[in-house]
Amino acid sequence: MLLPSTEAGRGRPVVLLHARPTDRTMWDAHLPLLAEAGVRAIAPDLPGHGDAVAPAHREVAPWSDVLDTLDHLGADRFVLAGNSLGALVALQAAVTAPERVEGLVLVGYRPHDQPASPRLNAAWEAERAARAAGDINAAVKAGVEAWTSAGATEEVRAHCARMLRRRLTEQLDHGEPPQAADPLGTGPVALRTLRGIPALVGVGEHDMPDFHEGGEGLARDLDAGRIAVIPGAGHLAPLERPAVFCTLLMDFVRRLPRQASPTHA
């Protein structure tokens, strides 16, 4: 499945993978900043999000769709940058095609087998209860409260609400497609095969403890050093602090070995 995408700039491809309750528009503020910094920024919708409507009964493998889309766009090698679900898909794509991945920037990661904190369980339950009652407004409100920080601007909250409402509506209309087998498997074994790929792990300062703990564990598995804490941000840290995130990302990209043959649009 080829994914709808938006891009800007020329140079080393940097692929921006969005979080679960959002879509590729979460990167709207980042694309011009990254283009100005001298990279080709590519932001796809993951299957079932935004404009990427998954065909009925099709088994979904987002990592394969990302790789196929990048083939279609002529991006042979690239940096993968992901937030939350996007971080997971970045890791899945990297395990599937490690020879194509020049670097990983992963924000807000939590492994599925990590026990959820009371705060995360409460967030899930608030959204589940609202959806069960058919109250989309309450579900959207619960999601915005869970995934953004108390200091998020009204503009950020409104943007988050729009994306979350669209995602919840699609789920109600079409359900969740079946998922393909996770190439990461269980445990850290597959992650440790990625230690040869430069990686940066980050987390929002005010994100739930689950993602601080998950980020610390991921950094150890990838041998990525200390995690970067994005100040004043919650789970959707790139959405709340686009300039800070772009600076962090570009500082990482500029430390990577120069591409032997840059890929252009």
Buried (B, 14 or more C-beta within 10 A) or exposed (E): BEBBBBBBBBBBBBBBBBBBBBBBBBBBBBBBBBBEBEBBBBBBBBBBBBBBBBEEEEEBBBBBBBBBBBEEBEBEBBBBBBBBBBBBBBBBBBBBBEEBBBBBBBBBBBBEEBEEBEEBEBBEEBBEEBBEEEEBEBBBBBBBBBBBBEEBEEEBBEBBBBBBBBBBEBEEEEEEBEEBEBBBEEEBEBBEBBEEBBBBBBBBBBBBEBBBBBBBBBBBBBEBEEBBBBEBBBBBBBBBBBEBBBEBBBEBBEEEEEBEEEBEE
